[in-house]
Amino acid sequence: MGTRRPSLTDLVVRHELIALDSCMLIYHLEGNESFAPAAREVFSCIEDGRTHAVVSTLALLEIQVAPYRHKAEDLADCNYALLRQLRNCRWVDMTYELADRAARLRAEYRLATPDAIHLATAIECGATLFVTNDSALPDMPEIQLVQIAPYAR
């Protein structure tokens, strides 16, 4: 008899500080049919203070590309406003030290630059869980990774 996997909420609230990949914010904003319910579950834990989150400002860049590409200034403005209002979520700017940590992670794990920046942000800030949907990310001793796909409804 196998062990039962904990719920996404149970997993998230075990961590005082989590970090979010850009996709989590996109699912939350866009209401992605497959992944929005799991994203809402994570954001509920953050917004009610059962955990706190950090996010690299790189996520804002990644989120805003599509609205700007499609000349959807209203959507870009709305995204910007909604993201700034997230409770218990701290946006982290790139620093010299963060760039160096990202370079080390990129070299060691052969990560793409955006992934290295998101993970370096998480690790430097002391997050113990990185919430993503990227199945290509390797296991890392520095931080636990959770993909939300298995939790999608």
Residue frames as a rotation matrix with the C-alpha (Angstrom) as fourth column:
MET 1
0.582 0.813 0.000 0.00
0.813 -0.582 0.000 0.00
0.000 0.000 -1.000 0.00
GLY 2
-0.286 -0.736 0.613 1.61
0.732 -0.581 -0.356 3.29
0.618 0.347 0.705 -1.13
THR 3
-0.530 0.062 -0.846 1.74
0.657 -0.600 -0.456 6.49
-0.535 -0.798 0.277 0.85
ARG 4
0.492 0.799 0.347 -0.83
0.866 -0.407 -0.291 9.12
-0.091 0.443 -0.892 0.05
ARG 5
-0.515 -0.634 0.577 0.51
0.704 -0.697 -0.137 12.30
0.489 0.336 0.805 -1.52
PRO 6
-0.432 0.361 -0.826 -0.29
0.606 -0.562 -0.563 15.38
-0.667 -0.744 0.024 0.60
SER 7
0.643 0.688 0.337 -2.62
0.741 -0.448 -0.500 17.96
-0.193 0.572 -0.797 -0.87
LEU 8
0.007 -0.614 0.789 -1.08
0.658 -0.592 -0.466 20.97
0.753 0.522 0.400 -2.53
THR 9
0.567 0.256 0.783 -2.28
-0.338 -0.795 0.504 23.14
0.752 -0.550 -0.364 0.35
ASP 10
0.977 -0.215 -0.009 -0.74
0.109 0.456 0.883 20.78
-0.186 -0.864 0.468 2.92
LEU 11
0.304 -0.915 0.266 2.55
0.949 0.267 -0.165 20.87
0.080 0.303 0.950 1.03
VAL 12
0.065 -0.250 0.966 2.61
0.367 -0.894 -0.256 24.65
0.928 0.371 0.034 0.62
VAL 13
0.684 0.311 0.660 1.73
-0.383 -0.617 0.687 25.52
0.621 -0.723 -0.303 4.23
ARG 14
0.785 -0.520 -0.337 4.59
0.618 0.619 0.484 23.37
-0.043 -0.589 0.807 5.54
HIS 15
-0.257 -0.907 0.335 6.86
0.930 -0.326 -0.168 26.17
0.261 0.268 0.927 4.32
GLU 16
0.089 0.235 -0.968 7.04
0.623 -0.771 -0.130 29.62
-0.777 -0.592 -0.215 5.90
LEU 17
0.101 -0.143 -0.985 8.37
-0.572 -0.818 0.061 31.11
-0.814 0.557 -0.164 2.68
ILE 18
0.248 0.027 0.968 7.79
0.659 0.728 -0.189 29.85
-0.710 0.685 0.163 -0.84
ALA 19
-0.571 -0.385 -0.725 8.85
-0.314 -0.714 0.626 31.19
-0.758 0.585 0.287 -4.21
LEU 20
0.453 0.839 0.302 6.67
0.128 0.274 -0.953 31.35
-0.882 0.470 0.016 -7.30
ASP 21
-0.661 -0.521 0.540 7.59
0.584 0.095 0.806 30.71
-0.471 0.848 0.242 -10.89
SER 22
-0.857 0.291 -0.426 6.09
-0.442 -0.840 0.316 33.09
-0.266 0.459 0.848 -13.48
CYS 23
-0.728 0.595 -0.341 3.66
0.023 0.518 0.855 30.45
0.685 0.615 -0.391 -14.68
MET 24
-0.513 0.551 -0.659 1.89
0.858 0.299 -0.418 30.50
-0.033 -0.779 -0.626 -11.31
LEU 25
-0.562 0.263 -0.784 1.16
0.051 -0.935 -0.351 34.20
-0.826 -0.237 0.512 -11.69
ILE 26
-0.842 0.244 -0.481 0.04
-0.527 -0.185 0.829 33.70
0.113 0.952 0.284 -15.28
TYR 27
-0.651 0.631 -0.421 -2.35
0.500 0.774 0.388 30.90
0.571 0.042 -0.820 -14.28
HIS 28
-0.458 0.441 -0.772 -3.68
0.754 -0.268 -0.600 33.11
-0.471 -0.857 -0.210 -11.48
LEU 29
-0.612 0.155 -0.776 -4.20
-0.259 -0.966 0.011 36.14
-0.747 0.208 0.631 -13.72
GLU 30
-0.723 0.232 -0.651 -5.47
-0.675 -0.037 0.737 34.40
0.147 0.972 0.184 -16.83
GLY 31
0.090 0.804 0.588 -7.62
-0.806 0.406 -0.431 31.74
-0.585 -0.435 0.685 -15.18
ASN 32
-0.598 -0.407 -0.691 -5.98
-0.750 0.588 0.303 28.90
0.283 0.699 -0.657 -17.13
GLU 33
0.369 0.910 -0.191 -8.65
-0.792 0.415 0.448 26.19
0.486 -0.014 0.874 -17.34
SER 34
0.440 -0.249 -0.863 -6.33
0.187 0.965 -0.183 23.35
0.878 -0.081 0.471 -16.38
PHE 35
-0.299 -0.794 -0.529 -4.09
0.723 0.174 -0.669 24.97
0.623 -0.582 0.522 -13.80
ALA 36
-0.324 0.206 0.924 -5.99
-0.327 -0.940 0.095 27.94
0.888 -0.272 0.372 -12.36
PRO 37
0.766 0.642 -0.030 -7.64
-0.180 0.260 0.949 25.86
0.617 -0.722 0.315 -9.60
ALA 38
0.459 -0.685 -0.565 -4.23
0.859 0.505 0.085 24.69
0.227 -0.525 0.820 -8.31
ALA 39
-0.524 -0.639 0.563 -2.84
0.491 -0.767 -0.413 28.22
0.696 0.060 0.716 -8.64
ARG 40
0.153 0.674 0.723 -5.81
-0.392 -0.630 0.671 29.59
0.907 -0.386 0.168 -6.67
GLU 41
0.838 0.112 -0.534 -5.10
0.359 0.623 0.695 27.01
0.410 -0.774 0.482 -3.97
VAL 42
-0.118 -0.967 -0.227 -1.50
0.952 -0.045 -0.304 28.26
0.284 -0.252 0.925 -3.67
PHE 43
-0.588 -0.106 0.802 -2.52
0.127 -0.991 -0.039 31.93
0.799 0.079 0.596 -3.74
SER 44
0.563 0.816 0.131 -5.16
-0.102 -0.089 0.991 31.30
0.820 -0.571 0.034 -1.10
CYS 45
0.564 -0.447 -0.694 -2.45
0.809 0.468 0.356 30.02
0.165 -0.763 0.625 1.24
ILE 46
-0.550 -0.803 0.229 -0.37
0.762 -0.595 -0.255 33.12
0.341 0.034 0.940 0.55
GLU 47
-0.372 0.442 0.816 -3.14
-0.033 -0.885 0.464 35.68
0.928 0.145 0.344 0.76
ASP 48
0.721 0.688 0.083 -4.48
-0.109 -0.005 0.994 34.37
0.684 -0.726 0.072 4.06
GLY 49
0.313 -0.706 0.636 -0.99
-0.887 -0.457 -0.071 34.30
0.341 -0.541 -0.769 5.60
ARG 50
0.929 -0.001 0.370 -0.53
-0.168 0.890 0.424 30.55
-0.330 -0.456 0.827 6.00
THR 51
0.141 -0.943 0.300 2.67
0.904 0.246 0.351 31.06
-0.405 0.222 0.887 4.01
HIS 52
0.505 -0.087 -0.858 4.48
-0.254 -0.966 -0.051 34.00
-0.825 0.244 -0.510 2.42
ALA 53
0.634 -0.218 0.742 5.95
0.719 0.520 -0.461 34.23
-0.286 0.826 0.486 -1.06
VAL 54
-0.062 -0.661 -0.748 8.77
-0.197 -0.726 0.658 35.82
-0.978 0.188 -0.086 -2.97
VAL 55
0.689 0.258 0.677 8.81
0.616 0.284 -0.735 36.44
-0.382 0.923 0.037 -6.71
SER 56
-0.496 -0.868 -0.019 11.54
0.653 -0.387 0.651 37.74
-0.572 0.310 0.759 -8.94
THR 57
0.069 0.486 -0.871 10.67
-0.283 -0.828 -0.484 40.94
-0.957 0.280 0.080 -10.78
LEU 58
-0.899 -0.371 -0.231 11.67
-0.349 0.291 0.891 38.96
-0.263 0.882 -0.392 -13.87
ALA 59
-0.578 0.755 0.311 8.18
0.705 0.653 -0.276 37.44
-0.411 0.060 -0.910 -13.60
LEU 60
0.223 0.652 -0.724 6.63
0.108 -0.755 -0.647 40.83
-0.969 0.066 -0.239 -14.32
LEU 61
-0.417 -0.461 -0.783 8.68
-0.733 -0.339 0.590 41.07
-0.537 0.820 -0.196 -17.51
GLU 62
-0.991 -0.014 0.134 7.58
0.056 0.863 0.502 37.59
-0.122 0.505 -0.854 -18.57
ILE 63
-0.300 0.954 -0.018 3.92
0.721 0.215 -0.659 38.28
-0.625 -0.210 -0.752 -17.82
GLN 64
0.202 0.431 -0.880 3.74
-0.039 -0.894 -0.447 41.64
-0.979 0.125 -0.164 -19.57
VAL 65
-0.801 -0.593 -0.088 5.24
-0.114 0.007 0.993 40.58
-0.588 0.805 -0.074 -22.90
ALA 66
-0.619 0.593 0.515 2.02
0.783 0.517 0.346 39.16
-0.061 0.617 -0.784 -24.38
PRO 67
0.417 0.821 -0.390 -0.20
0.728 -0.559 -0.397 42.16
-0.543 -0.118 -0.831 -23.51
TYR 68
0.082 -0.446 -0.891 2.36
-0.263 -0.872 0.413 44.58
-0.961 0.200 -0.189 -24.90
ARG 69
-0.866 -0.416 0.278 2.90
0.111 0.382 0.917 42.45
-0.488 0.825 -0.284 -28.01
HIS 70
-0.411 0.807 0.425 -0.84
0.905 0.303 0.299 42.53
0.113 0.507 -0.855 -28.67
LYS 71
-0.778 0.024 0.627 -1.10
0.059 -0.992 0.111 46.25
0.625 0.123 0.771 -27.90
ALA 72
0.297 0.880 -0.370 -3.37
0.492 0.191 0.849 45.43
0.818 -0.435 -0.376 -24.95
GLU 73
-0.576 -0.595 0.561 -2.30
-0.072 -0.646 -0.760 48.32
0.814 -0.478 0.329 -22.74
ASP 74
0.189 0.735 0.652 -5.41
-0.837 -0.226 0.498 47.97
0.513 -0.640 0.572 -20.55
LEU 75
0.879 0.095 -0.467 -4.56
0.065 0.946 0.316 44.34
0.472 -0.308 0.826 -19.81
ALA 76
-0.099 -0.985 -0.141 -0.93
0.539 0.066 -0.840 45.24
0.837 -0.159 0.524 -19.08
ASP 77
-0.472 -0.015 0.882 -2.10
-0.512 -0.809 -0.287 47.97
0.718 -0.587 0.374 -16.69
CYS 78
0.597 0.773 0.214 -4.55
-0.675 0.341 0.654 45.58
0.433 -0.535 0.726 -15.02
ASN 79
0.603 -0.471 -0.644 -1.87
0.440 0.870 -0.223 42.89
0.665 -0.149 0.731 -14.61
TYR 80
-0.426 -0.841 0.333 0.52
0.217 -0.452 -0.865 45.41
0.878 -0.297 0.375 -13.14
ALA 81
-0.199 0.439 0.876 -2.04
-0.799 -0.590 0.114 46.64
0.567 -0.677 0.469 -10.63
LEU 82
0.809 0.568 -0.149 -3.17
-0.405 0.723 0.559 43.15
0.426 -0.392 0.815 -9.61
LEU 83
0.372 -0.751 -0.545 0.38
0.530 0.654 -0.540 41.90
0.762 -0.088 0.642 -9.15
ARG 84
-0.547 -0.590 0.594 1.33
-0.089 -0.665 -0.742 44.87
0.833 -0.458 0.311 -6.98
GLN 85
0.019 0.687 0.727 -1.64
-0.889 -0.320 0.326 44.17
0.457 -0.653 0.605 -4.71
LEU 86
0.307 0.088 -0.948 -0.79
0.078 0.990 0.117 40.55
0.949 -0.109 0.297 -3.87
ARG 87
0.655 -0.017 0.756 -0.78
-0.725 -0.297 0.621 40.20
0.214 -0.955 -0.207 -0.10
ASN 88
0.611 -0.471 0.636 2.09
-0.335 0.574 0.747 38.42
-0.717 -0.670 0.193 1.67
CYS 89
0.644 -0.402 0.651 4.07
0.751 0.497 -0.436 38.38
-0.148 0.769 0.622 -1.57
ARG 90
0.444 -0.590 -0.674 7.38
-0.110 -0.783 0.612 40.25
-0.889 -0.197 -0.413 -1.89
TRP 91
0.966 -0.179 0.188 8.81
0.199 0.047 -0.979 41.21
0.166 0.983 0.081 -5.26
VAL 92
0.465 -0.878 -0.117 12.59
0.285 0.023 0.958 40.87
-0.838 -0.479 0.261 -5.40
ASP 93
0.859 -0.228 -0.458 14.77
-0.499 -0.571 -0.652 42.95
-0.113 0.789 -0.604 -7.71
MET 94
0.723 -0.688 -0.071 17.87
0.542 0.627 -0.560 41.59
0.429 0.366 0.826 -9.40
THR 95
0.823 -0.569 0.005 21.06
-0.429 -0.615 0.661 42.39
-0.373 -0.546 -0.750 -7.53
TYR 96
0.112 -0.895 -0.432 24.71
-0.920 0.071 -0.385 41.77
0.375 0.441 -0.815 -8.20
GLU 97
-0.624 -0.347 0.700 24.69
-0.680 0.682 -0.268 38.92
-0.384 -0.644 -0.662 -5.67
LEU 98
0.302 0.829 0.470 21.55
-0.301 0.551 -0.779 37.41
-0.904 0.094 0.416 -7.17
ALA 99
0.737 -0.088 -0.670 23.06
-0.672 0.004 -0.741 37.50
0.068 0.996 -0.056 -10.65
ASP 100
-0.353 -0.934 -0.063 26.15
-0.896 0.356 -0.264 35.69
0.269 -0.037 -0.962 -9.36
ARG 101
-0.448 0.279 0.849 24.02
-0.436 0.761 -0.480 33.02
-0.781 -0.585 -0.219 -7.62
ALA 102
0.664 0.743 -0.081 21.98
-0.388 0.250 -0.887 32.60
-0.639 0.621 0.454 -10.81
ALA 103
0.349 -0.625 -0.698 25.15
-0.876 0.046 -0.480 32.16
0.332 0.779 -0.532 -12.85
ARG 104
-0.669 -0.598 0.441 26.36
-0.729 0.643 -0.233 29.46
-0.144 -0.478 -0.867 -10.45
LEU 105
-0.071 0.738 0.671 23.02
-0.260 0.636 -0.727 27.65
-0.963 -0.226 0.147 -10.62
ARG 106
0.746 0.343 -0.571 22.92
-0.601 -0.026 -0.799 27.97
-0.289 0.939 0.187 -14.40
ALA 107
-0.080 -0.882 -0.465 26.42
-0.927 0.237 -0.290 26.52
0.366 0.408 -0.836 -14.69
GLU 108
-0.738 -0.280 0.614 25.86
-0.582 0.725 -0.369 23.68
-0.342 -0.630 -0.698 -12.22
TYR 109
-0.270 0.755 0.597 22.40
0.107 0.640 -0.761 22.58
-0.957 -0.141 -0.253 -13.35
ARG 110
-0.923 -0.142 0.358 22.46
0.365 -0.031 0.930 23.77
-0.121 0.989 0.080 -16.98
LEU 111
-0.027 0.952 -0.304 19.41
0.723 -0.191 -0.663 25.94
-0.690 -0.238 -0.684 -16.38
ALA 112
0.092 0.170 0.981 18.00
0.794 -0.607 0.031 28.49
0.600 0.777 -0.191 -18.76
THR 113
-0.803 -0.505 0.316 18.77
0.263 -0.777 -0.572 32.02
0.534 -0.376 0.757 -17.58
PRO 114
-0.141 0.789 0.598 15.19
-0.622 -0.541 0.566 32.85
0.770 -0.292 0.567 -16.51
ASP 115
0.694 0.380 -0.612 14.94
0.141 0.761 0.633 29.63
0.706 -0.526 0.474 -14.48
ALA 116
-0.187 -0.860 -0.474 18.30
0.813 0.135 -0.566 30.33
0.551 -0.491 0.674 -12.86
ILE 117
-0.738 -0.046 0.673 17.16
-0.164 -0.956 -0.245 33.84
0.655 -0.291 0.698 -11.89
HIS 118
0.313 0.927 0.206 13.87
-0.553 0.002 0.833 32.61
0.772 -0.375 0.513 -10.40
LEU 119
0.668 -0.080 -0.740 15.62
0.454 0.831 0.320 29.86
0.590 -0.550 0.591 -8.43
ALA 120
-0.485 -0.874 -0.034 18.46
0.624 -0.318 -0.714 32.13
0.613 -0.367 0.700 -7.29
THR 121
-0.385 0.455 0.803 15.87
-0.508 -0.831 0.227 34.60
0.770 -0.320 0.551 -6.03
ALA 122
0.666 0.703 -0.250 14.11
-0.240 0.519 0.820 31.84
0.707 -0.486 0.514 -4.12
ILE 123
0.384 -0.600 -0.702 17.29
0.756 0.641 -0.133 30.51
0.529 -0.479 0.700 -2.54
GLU 124
-0.621 -0.682 0.385 18.79
0.382 -0.693 -0.611 33.91
0.684 -0.233 0.691 -1.70
CYS 125
-0.232 0.632 0.739 15.56
-0.637 -0.673 0.375 34.96
0.735 -0.384 0.559 0.02
GLY 126
-0.831 -0.177 0.528 15.40
-0.540 0.488 -0.686 31.79
-0.136 -0.855 -0.501 2.09
ALA 127
0.287 0.934 -0.214 12.41
-0.958 0.286 -0.036 30.16
0.027 0.215 0.976 0.40
THR 128
-0.524 -0.451 0.722 12.27
-0.544 0.830 0.123 26.43
-0.655 -0.329 -0.681 0.99
LEU 129
-0.089 0.548 0.832 9.77
0.602 0.695 -0.394 25.57
-0.794 0.465 -0.392 -1.77
PHE 130
-0.777 -0.103 -0.622 9.65
-0.420 -0.652 0.632 26.67
-0.470 0.752 0.463 -5.42
VAL 131
0.018 0.891 0.454 6.20
0.226 0.438 -0.870 26.31
-0.974 0.119 -0.193 -6.95
THR 132
-0.593 -0.334 -0.733 6.29
-0.652 -0.334 0.680 25.77
-0.472 0.881 -0.019 -10.70
ASN 133
0.655 0.668 0.351 4.90
-0.314 0.665 -0.678 23.69
-0.687 0.334 0.646 -13.49
ASP 134
0.383 -0.651 -0.656 8.23
-0.895 -0.084 -0.438 23.22
0.230 0.755 -0.614 -15.24
SER 135
0.960 0.051 0.274 8.96
-0.130 0.952 0.278 19.50
-0.247 -0.303 0.921 -15.42
ALA 136
0.650 -0.760 0.021 12.41
0.277 0.211 -0.937 20.15
0.708 0.615 0.348 -16.90
LEU 137
0.346 -0.543 0.765 13.84
-0.792 -0.606 -0.071 21.63
0.503 -0.581 -0.640 -13.70
PRO 138
-0.160 -0.488 -0.858 16.25
0.071 0.861 -0.503 19.26
0.985 -0.141 -0.103 -11.95
ASP 139
0.831 0.285 -0.477 16.02
0.460 0.127 0.879 18.26
0.311 -0.950 -0.026 -8.32
MET 140
0.002 -0.806 0.592 18.25
-0.076 -0.590 -0.804 20.53
0.997 -0.043 -0.062 -6.28
PRO 141
-0.184 -0.103 -0.978 19.45
0.883 0.420 -0.210 20.14
0.432 -0.902 0.013 -2.70
GLU 142
-0.953 -0.288 0.095 19.16
0.232 -0.895 -0.380 23.91
0.194 -0.340 0.920 -2.21
ILE 143
-0.574 0.818 -0.015 15.36
-0.744 -0.530 -0.407 24.02
-0.341 -0.223 0.913 -2.50
GLN 144
-0.531 0.520 0.669 12.38
0.392 0.851 -0.350 21.71
-0.751 0.076 -0.656 -2.84
LEU 145
-0.865 0.292 -0.408 10.49
-0.501 -0.481 0.719 21.94
0.014 0.827 0.563 -6.13
VAL 146
-0.404 0.788 0.465 6.83
0.309 0.596 -0.742 21.17
-0.861 -0.156 -0.484 -6.63
GLN 147
-0.976 0.212 -0.042 5.09
-0.091 -0.229 0.969 20.95
0.196 0.950 0.243 -9.98
ILE 148
-0.535 0.830 0.159 1.41
-0.588 -0.231 -0.775 21.71
-0.606 -0.508 0.612 -9.85
ALA 149
-0.437 0.374 -0.818 0.40
-0.783 0.290 0.551 19.52
0.443 0.881 0.166 -12.81
PRO 150
-0.777 0.154 -0.610 -0.24
0.261 0.961 -0.089 16.46
0.573 -0.228 -0.787 -10.61
TYR 151
-0.740 0.495 -0.455 -2.58
0.419 -0.188 -0.888 18.63
-0.525 -0.848 -0.068 -8.51
ALA 152
-0.812 0.449 -0.374 -4.54
-0.583 -0.658 0.476 19.99
-0.032 0.604 0.796 -11.49
ARG 153
-0.320 0.803 0.504 -8.15
-0.159 0.479 -0.864 18.99
-0.934 -0.356 -0.025 -11.65
